[in-house]
Amino acid sequence: MRKSALRKQQQERRAAAARELSGIQAQLDGSYALLNQTADPALLEACILEISALQSRYGNALRGLKSLYQEG
């Protein structure tokens, strides 16, 4: 494969990873907003669990994006 094609493919993978990271951040923002607006104990617990899961996904996506930049 030519260098320009490889470079373009790498840029597309980086852009997709950045979009994924941005989407997870938007979900986190929504979950935090819901957490701050509710007083229902069951909903509070659900928000906390969702935020925890999203933080894990965010960390994983961030590590993936970093690895794409370290490749080249």
C-alpha positions as CSV (number, residue, x, y, z in Angstrom):
1,M,0.0,0.0,0.0
2,R,1.3,3.5,-0.8
3,K,2.4,5.8,2.0
4,S,-0.3,8.4,1.2
5,A,-3.0,5.7,1.4
6,L,-1.7,4.5,4.7
7,R,-1.5,8.0,6.0
8,K,-5.1,8.7,5.0
9,Q,-6.2,5.4,6.6
10,Q,-4.4,6.4,9.8
11,Q,-6.1,9.8,9.8
12,E,-9.5,8.2,9.4
13,R,-8.9,5.9,12.3
14,R,-7.8,8.8,14.5
15,A,-10.8,10.8,13.5
16,A,-13.2,7.9,14.3
17,A,-11.5,7.4,17.7
18,A,-11.8,11.1,18.4
19,R,-15.5,11.1,17.5
20,E,-16.0,8.1,19.8
21,L,-14.3,9.9,22.6
22,S,-16.5,13.0,22.0
23,G,-19.6,10.9,22.0
24,I,-18.8,9.3,25.3
25,Q,-18.0,12.7,26.8
26,A,-21.5,13.9,25.7
27,Q,-23.1,10.9,27.4
28,L,-21.1,11.6,30.5
29,D,-22.3,15.2,30.5
30,G,-25.9,14.0,30.2
31,S,-25.5,11.5,33.0
32,Y,-24.0,14.1,35.3
33,A,-26.8,16.5,34.5
34,L,-29.4,13.9,35.3
35,L,-27.5,13.0,38.5
36,N,-27.6,16.6,39.6
37,Q,-31.4,17.0,38.9
38,T,-32.7,13.9,40.7
39,A,-33.5,13.1,44.3
40,D,-34.9,9.5,43.6
41,P,-32.5,7.1,45.3
42,A,-33.0,4.4,42.7
43,L,-32.3,6.9,39.9
44,L,-29.3,8.2,41.7
45,E,-27.8,4.8,42.0
46,A,-28.5,4.1,38.3
47,C,-26.8,7.4,37.3
48,I,-23.8,6.6,39.5
49,L,-23.4,3.1,37.8
50,E,-23.8,4.6,34.4
51,I,-21.2,7.3,35.0
52,S,-18.8,4.6,36.3
53,A,-19.3,2.6,33.2
54,L,-18.9,5.6,30.9
55,Q,-15.7,6.6,32.7
56,S,-14.3,3.2,32.0
57,R,-15.3,3.4,28.3
58,Y,-13.8,6.9,28.1
59,G,-10.5,5.7,29.6
60,N,-10.4,2.8,27.2
61,A,-11.2,5.0,24.2
62,L,-8.6,7.5,25.3
63,R,-5.9,4.8,25.5
64,G,-6.9,3.7,22.0
65,L,-6.6,7.2,20.6
66,K,-3.2,7.6,22.3
67,S,-2.0,4.4,20.8
68,L,-3.0,5.5,17.3
69,Y,-0.9,8.6,17.7
70,Q,2.1,6.6,19.0
71,E,2.0,4.3,16.0
72,G,3.2,7.0,13.7
